[in-house]
Amino acid sequence: MPRKTSTIQTDSDTKPKLSKLGLVRDMLASGTGATLSQLCEATGWQSHSVRAAISNLRKTGCVIERGKAGDGTSLYRITSAPAPAPEGR
C-alpha cells in the first residue's frame, strides 16, 4: 500500500514576519520618526518597554535623536545606524 505524502507549499514571495523590535527600528528609521505613543500602539508594549527597546538600539550603535513633535510630545528617529558587520567573520 503506497504511503501518502504531504507536500508543503511555500510562497517564495512571502516575507518573514517582522519582530516588534524590527518594527520599532523601521518606524524610527523612517524620515519622520515616531512618537512614544505611536510606538506603543504599533507594538502593543507599554511605554517603559518601548523606552527600553530604544535604549537597546542605542547600545547596538544606532544614533537616536529625540526632538519635539508639533504638539510638544517627544519624537524619536534614527539619524545614523551602525555599519553592517563584514561578511565571513
C-alpha positions, 0 to 999 in steps of 0.5 A: 500500500503506497504511503501518502505524502504531504507536500508543503507549499511555500510562497517564495514571495512571502516575507518573514514576519517582522519582530516588534523590535524590527518594527520599532527600528523601521518606524524610527528609521523612517524620515519622520520618526515616531512618537512614544505613543505611536510606538506603543500602539504599533507594538502593543508594549507599554511605554517603559518597554518601548523606552527600553527597546530604544535604549537597546538600539542605542547600545547596538550603535544606532544614533537616536535623536529625540526632538519635539513633535508639533504638539510638544510630545517627544519624537524619536528617529534614527539619524545614523545606524551602525555599519553592517558587520563584514561578511565571513567573520 
